[in-house]
């Protein structure tokens, strides 16, 4: 949008400020600066004076809860290609949250990576440095506050400017950057530290219900993210951080409210589509509906690789089915047969009944990976609308949009 405005001749009153999920402090600072500019008559001839008192300031801070790890178990059985952790966090105070919310956790960087950075730069780990948001020792900054993974291209350019190296337009971890394009001395690395951005919080869907599990604990489901970088096996920063936490470890988190991914009235039907860790919010939904005696029907589509090793929360889900909390359960284990089967194939198989549930007022929720799962599932829904409702493309999309506007279609994807 910024580029588009400029293409039409627009002139920015303030430079673009880019924010991540932990945006409140930056956003408040930006709006305060904007209000000061707009309060000056010279801001623009046609712009009326705006006084800061006309806008009620909202507190920028979040409510952080101090918690301890109560449980951390791998849900996958032996022989699985995956590691998926069920983590329970306990607090000494009530946690204000609802099914459908997420929690934000700021991970710590791995100690061995931080120590390698200290070794490569020769900097005293106890040197105190003031960054944009915090003053702390170098070691604490690199461990708890600053992002050292997969640096943005803008950070890479600042590094090149400080060190004088010619660096291609690529992204890499700080430890690799220091190894390939070293700093000349420790004082130079102090300047580099001041350019590093804060570690962004990672959001995880809540997998518990306060009505079912109590108000002083909260559960999440975390899959260990694996990938190759520089021909080396590496793991997602937060998923590895959380997966390695032992019982009793301290963790802080905040609750991120989601107004568009919420259970309907207790008497309404719910269709849940959540392969893999997409099961997390639906464990919360089912536990909540069970604990509150909701009368609406519940239909769950779950998928993973192998039934024997990857059926996450298998016992709980089968108990929900046995007690009638789950009206229907459709499973898709993609690698249990030669031809891969996914949740959208199960949806298509029961298209007529699925469409009838929706026509009768059921809400549809999708959770899990954004690409390609959520897109494939949404396309499957549109095809079902066209086939079962005798709709054309435009009408099917309009029907889906109507569900969204009515709060009957929600997505929690990542």
Long-range contacts (C-beta under 8 A, 24 or more apart in sequence): 13-37, 13-38, 13-43, 13-44, 20-200, 20-201, 21-104, 21-200, 21-201, 21-203, 21-256, 22-104, 22-106, 22-198, 22-200, 22-201, 24-60, 24-61, 24-62, 25-60, 25-61, 25-133, 27-60, 28-57, 28-58, 28-60, 31-55, 62-104, 62-254, 63-96, 63-254, 63-255, 64-252, 64-253, 64-254, 65-91, 65-93, 65-95, 65-252, 65-253, 65-254, 65-255, 66-91, 66-92, 66-250, 66-252, 67-91, 67-218, 67-250, 67-251, 67-252, 67-253, 68-248, 68-249, 68-250, 68-251, 69-245, 69-246, 69-247, 69-248, 69-249, 69-251, 70-217, 70-247, 71-247, 72-242, 72-243, 72-245, 72-246, 72-247, 75-221, 75-312, 75-313, 76-309, 76-310, 76-312, 77-308, 77-309, 77-310, 78-309, 79-308, 79-309, 80-305, 80-306, 80-309, 80-310, 81-305, 82-223, 82-224, 82-305, 82-310, 83-223, 83-224, 83-243, 84-221, 84-222, 84-223, 84-224, 84-276, 84-277, 84-310, 84-312, 85-221, 85-222, 85-223, 85-224, 85-242, 85-243, 86-207, 86-219, 86-221, 86-313, 87-219, 87-220, 87-221, 87-222, 87-242, 87-245, 88-208, 88-217, 88-218, 88-219, 89-217, 89-218, 89-219, 89-220, 89-251, 89-253, 90-216, 90-217, 91-216, 91-217, 91-218, 92-216, 93-216, 94-215, 94-216, 95-210, 95-215, 95-216, 95-217, 95-218, 95-255, 96-255, 97-206, 97-210, 97-218, 97-255, 98-210, 98-257, 98-262, 99-206, 99-209, 99-262, 99-263, 99-281, 99-284, 99-285, 99-287, 99-288, 100-206, 100-258, 100-261, 100-262, 100-263, 100-281, 100-284, 100-285, 100-410, 100-412, 101-206, 101-255, 101-256, 101-257, 101-258, 102-203, 102-204, 102-205, 102-206, 102-255, 102-256, 102-258, 102-412, 103-203, 103-204, 103-206, 103-218, 103-220, 103-253, 103-254, 103-255, 103-256, 104-201, 104-202, 104-203, 104-253, 104-254, 104-255, 104-256, 105-201, 105-202, 105-204, 105-238, 105-242, 105-251, 105-252, 105-253, 106-144, 106-199, 106-200, 106-201, 106-202, 106-252, 107-199, 107-202, 107-237, 107-238, 107-241, 107-242, 108-143, 108-144, 108-241, 109-142, 109-143, 109-144, 109-146, 109-148, 109-149, 109-199, 109-237, 110-240, 110-241, 111-143, 113-148, 113-173, 113-175, 114-139, 114-142, 114-143, 114-148, 116-175, 117-142, 117-148, 117-174, 117-175, 117-178, 118-142, 120-175, 120-178, 120-179, 120-182, 121-178, 121-183, 121-186, 121-189, 122-185, 122-186, 123-186, 123-189, 123-190, 124-186, 127-190, 129-190, 129-193, 129-194, 131-193, 131-194, 131-196, 132-194, 132-198, 133-198, 138-193, 141-193, 142-193, 144-199, 145-198, 145-199, 146-193, 146-196, 146-197, 146-198, 146-199, 147-196, 147-197, 147-198, 147-199, 147-200, 148-173, 148-174, 148-175, 148-196, 149-173, 149-174, 149-237, 151-177, 151-196, 152-197, 155-195, 155-196, 155-197, 158-192, 158-195, 159-192, 159-195, 162-188, 162-191, 162-192, 162-195, 163-188, 163-192, 172-229, 172-230, 173-229, 176-229, 176-230, 199-237, 201-254, 202-237, 202-238, 203-256, 203-414, 204-280, 205-277, 205-280, 205-281, 205-284, 205-367, 205-412, 206-280, 206-281, 206-284, 207-279, 207-280, 207-281, 207-283, 207-284, 208-283, 208-284, 208-287, 209-284, 209-285, 209-287, 209-288, 209-291, 211-287, 211-288, 211-291, 211-292, 212-287, 212-288, 212-290, 212-291, 213-287, 218-253, 219-283, 219-284, 220-280, 221-277, 221-279, 221-280, 221-283, 221-312, 222-277, 223-276, 223-277, 258-412, 260-407, 260-410, 261-365, 261-410, 261-411, 261-412, 262-407, 262-410, 263-288, 263-289, 263-294, 263-363, 264-296, 264-363, 264-407, 264-408, 265-296, 266-292, 266-293, 266-294, 266-295, 266-296, 267-294, 267-295, 267-296, 268-296, 268-361, 268-362, 268-363, 269-296, 269-297, 269-298, 269-299, 269-357, 269-360, 269-361, 269-362, 269-363, 270-296, 270-297, 270-298, 270-299, 270-362, 270-363, 270-365, 271-299, 271-301, 271-354, 271-357, 271-358, 271-362, 271-363, 271-364, 271-365, 272-298, 272-299, 272-300, 272-301, 272-365, 272-367, 273-301, 273-343, 273-347, 273-364, 273-365, 273-366, 273-367, 273-368, 273-377, 274-300, 274-301, 274-302, 274-365, 274-366, 274-367, 274-368, 275-301, 275-302, 275-303, 275-304, 275-332, 275-342, 275-343, 275-368, 275-373, 276-303, 276-304, 276-312, 276-368, 276-369, 276-373, 277-312, 277-368, 278-366, 278-367, 278-368, 278-369, 278-373, 278-412, 278-413, 279-312, 279-313, 279-317, 279-367, 280-367, 281-365, 281-367, 281-412, 282-365, 282-367, 283-313, 283-316, 285-365, 286-317, 286-320, 286-325, 286-326, 289-325, 290-320, 290-323, 290-325, 297-327, 297-328, 297-357, 297-362, 298-325, 298-326, 298-327, 298-328, 299-326, 299-327, 299-328, 299-329, 299-330, 299-354, 299-357, 299-362, 300-326, 300-328, 300-329, 300-330, 301-330, 301-332, 301-343, 301-346, 301-347, 302-329, 302-330, 302-331, 302-332, 302-343, 303-331, 303-332, 303-333, 303-334, 303-341, 303-342, 303-343, 303-346, 304-333, 304-334, 305-333, 305-334, 305-335, 306-333, 306-335, 306-336, 307-331, 307-333, 307-336, 342-373, 342-376, 343-373, 343-377, 344-376, 344-377, 344-379, 344-380, 347-377, 347-380, 347-381, 347-384, 348-380, 348-383, 348-384, 351-384, 351-387, 351-388, 352-388, 354-384, 355-384, 355-385, 355-388, 355-389, 356-388, 358-403, 358-408, 359-389, 361-408, 362-408, 363-403, 363-407, 363-408, 363-409, 363-410, 364-403, 364-408, 364-409, 364-410, 365-409, 365-410, 365-411, 365-412, 366-410, 366-411, 366-412, 366-413, 367-411, 367-412, 367-413, 368-413, 368-414, 369-413, 369-414, 370-413, 370-414, 373-413, 374-411, 374-413
